[in-house]
Amino acid sequence: MGLDQSRLSGLPLFAQMDVQDRARLCRGAATRHVPRNGTVFRQGEDAAAFFLLLHGRLKVTQVTPAGAQIMVRIVHPGDLFGIVKALGRADYPGTAIAAVDSLVAFWPTPAWETFLAASPSLALGALRMMGQRLEEARARILDVSTAAVERRVAHLVLRLAEQAGAPEADGVRIDFPLSRRDIAELTGTTLHTVSRILSAWEAKGLVRGGRRTLVLTDMSGLARQVEDTAP
């Protein structure tokens, strides 16, 4: 299935593109529906394509040299991912799995240079997006190295609420399935520690959660958790 350029017009990365350039870009793309728990690509596979998430959420995991599987990032609508050519790799460094029913657009990996050449504003946007991703990774490493666990967890859930928050009567729900194990992997701690923190926050009225759901019921209170546990 091809890509309708109307799907790109609402995404910040493509908003400044000329209509003709956007149409040319769409002609080189295809789309694919990925059902919940379906895989876009697997770690170690030859990187035949790079992707743009149009709808849904993806979780990217990696298997460490020790054999442990950890989650390394969440892919949100409008994000480019699987861009191994920009990293000087030939294979995918992780596995991308749909957290909910999702729709991706994709281009052959050799088209990356054409993708960037399609528009100066698009090239700048793509580079800015990759820079933001590197900055998020740097901040995450710094958090894991220096910040208290409560602060790391609060940082994560506040950021996810900003990126994927759905307002509800009593707060903001993170709008995709998120388990306590997911939170533990994303913050570099243990499932037991995350369970203890979230249970304490629930008792204080800061969050409300289920098996794979999380609602932030007191955003300002969670922000104070970040401030109170700062080094």
C-alpha positions in Angstrom: 0.0 0.0 0.0 1.3 3.5 -0.9 1.5 6.5 1.3 -1.1 9.3 1.1 0.7 12.6 1.5 -2.1 13.9 3.7 -0.7 11.6 6.4 2.5 13.6 6.4 1.1 17.1 6.2 0.1 17.1 9.9 3.5 15.9 11.2 5.9 18.6 12.3 8.8 17.0 10.5 7.1 17.4 7.1 5.1 20.6 7.8 7.4 22.9 5.9 7.9 20.7 2.8 6.8 21.9 -0.6 3.7 20.0 -1.7 5.5 18.6 -4.8 8.5 17.4 -2.7 6.1 15.8 -0.3 4.3 14.0 -3.1 7.7 12.8 -4.5 8.7 11.4 -1.1 5.3 9.6 -0.8 5.7 7.9 -4.1 8.9 6.2 -2.9 7.2 5.0 0.3 5.0 2.1 1.3 2.9 1.5 4.4 2.3 -1.5 6.7 -0.1 -2.2 9.4 1.5 -3.7 12.5 -1.0 -5.4 15.0 -0.4 -5.1 18.7 2.6 -7.2 19.7 3.6 -7.5 16.0 7.2 -7.0 15.0 8.5 -4.3 12.6 12.0 -5.6 12.6 14.3 -7.8 14.8 17.7 -7.1 16.3 20.4 -8.3 14.0 18.3 -8.4 10.8 19.8 -6.8 7.7 18.4 -3.2 7.6 16.5 -3.2 4.3 14.4 -0.2 5.2 13.9 2.8 7.5 10.6 3.8 9.0 8.2 6.5 10.1 5.5 5.8 12.6 2.2 7.3 11.4 -0.1 5.9 14.1 0.2 3.9 17.3 3.2 3.3 19.6 6.2 1.0 19.4 8.6 -0.3 22.0 12.2 -0.9 21.0 14.1 -3.6 22.9 17.6 -4.9 22.8 19.2 -8.1 24.0 22.4 -7.4 25.9 25.6 -9.4 25.5 24.7 -11.1 28.8 21.4 -12.3 27.2 19.0 -9.9 29.1 16.3 -8.1 27.2 15.8 -4.5 28.0 13.5 -1.8 26.6 15.5 1.2 25.2 13.0 3.6 23.9 9.4 4.3 22.9 8.6 5.3 19.4 5.8 7.9 19.1 3.8 9.0 16.0 5.9 11.2 13.7 9.2 9.6 14.8 11.7 8.2 12.3 13.3 4.9 13.4 15.4 2.1 12.0 17.8 4.6 10.4 20.9 2.4 10.5 22.5 4.1 7.5 22.9 7.3 9.5 24.6 5.2 12.2 27.0 3.5 9.8 25.4 0.1 10.5 24.1 -2.6 8.2 21.8 -4.3 10.8 19.1 -3.2 13.2 20.5 -2.7 16.7 17.2 -3.5 18.4 13.7 -5.1 17.9 10.7 -2.8 17.3 7.4 -4.2 18.6 3.9 -2.6 18.4 2.6 -1.7 21.8 -0.8 -1.0 20.2 -2.2 -1.5 16.6 0.2 0.7 14.6 0.8 2.0 11.0 4.3 2.6 9.7 5.6 4.1 6.4 8.9 2.8 5.1 11.5 3.5 2.5 14.4 1.3 1.2 17.6 2.0 3.2 19.5 3.3 0.2 16.9 6.0 -0.2 18.1 7.8 3.0 20.2 10.3 1.1 17.3 11.0 -1.3 15.0 11.4 1.8 17.3 14.1 3.2 17.8 15.8 -0.2 14.0 16.1 -0.7 13.9 19.4 1.2 16.3 21.4 3.3 13.7 21.8 6.0 13.1 18.1 6.1 16.9 17.4 6.4 17.1 19.9 9.3 14.1 18.4 10.9 15.5 14.8 10.6 18.8 15.9 12.0 17.1 17.8 14.8 15.0 14.7 15.7 18.2 12.5 15.8 19.9 15.1 17.9 17.0 15.2 20.4 17.1 11.4 20.6 20.9 11.5 21.4 20.2 14.2 24.0 17.5 12.0 25.6 19.9 9.1 25.7 22.6 11.3 27.3 20.1 12.5 29.9 19.0 9.0 30.6 22.5 7.8 31.1 23.1 10.7 33.5 20.0 9.9 35.4 20.9 6.3 35.8 24.4 7.3 36.9 23.5 10.1 39.4 19.8 10.4 40.2 17.8 8.7 42.9 15.5 6.0 41.6 12.3 7.9 42.5 13.5 10.9 40.5 14.3 8.7 37.5 10.8 7.1 37.6 9.1 10.5 38.0 11.1 11.9 35.1 10.1 9.0 32.9 6.3 9.1 33.6 6.1 12.9 33.3 7.9 12.7 30.0 5.6 10.0 28.7 2.6 11.9 29.9 3.8 14.9 27.8 4.5 12.7 24.8 1.5 10.3 25.0 -0.9 11.7 27.5 -4.7 11.4 27.2 -6.6 13.6 29.6 -9.1 11.9 31.9 -11.5 13.2 34.6 -9.0 12.6 37.3 -5.7 13.1 35.6 -3.6 12.1 32.5 -3.4 8.6 31.3 -0.3 7.3 29.4 -2.0 6.3 26.2 -0.5 2.9 25.6 0.1 -0.3 27.6 2.9 0.3 30.1 3.9 -2.3 32.6 5.9 -1.9 35.7 8.6 -4.1 34.1 8.7 -1.6 31.2 9.2 1.3 33.6 12.0 -0.7 35.4 13.8 -1.4 32.1 13.5 2.3 30.9 14.9 3.6 34.2 17.6 1.0 34.8 16.2 -0.4 38.0 14.3 -3.5 39.3 10.7 -4.5 39.0 10.5 -4.7 42.8 11.8 -1.1 43.2 9.3 0.3 40.6 6.4 -1.6 42.3 7.4 -0.2 45.6 7.6 3.4 44.3 4.3 3.2 42.4 2.5 1.7 45.3 3.8 4.5 47.5 2.7 7.1 45.0 -0.7 5.5 44.7 -1.1 5.7 48.5 -0.3 9.5 48.2 -2.8 10.0 45.4 -0.1 10.8 42.8 -0.9 8.0 40.4 -3.5 5.4 39.7 -2.5 2.2 37.9 -3.5 -1.2 36.8 -1.6 -4.2 35.3 -0.6 -2.3 32.2 -2.1 1.2 32.7 -0.9 4.3 34.5 -2.8 7.5 35.2 -1.0 10.5 36.6 -3.5 12.0 39.0 -1.3 14.7 40.5 1.2 16.1 38.0 2.5 18.9 40.3 3.0 16.3 43.1 5.1 14.1 40.7 7.1 17.2 39.7 7.9 17.7 43.3 9.1 14.2 43.5 11.7 15.2 40.9 12.7 18.3 42.9 12.7 16.6 46.3 15.0 13.7 45.2 17.4 15.9 43.2 21.1 15.3 44.1 
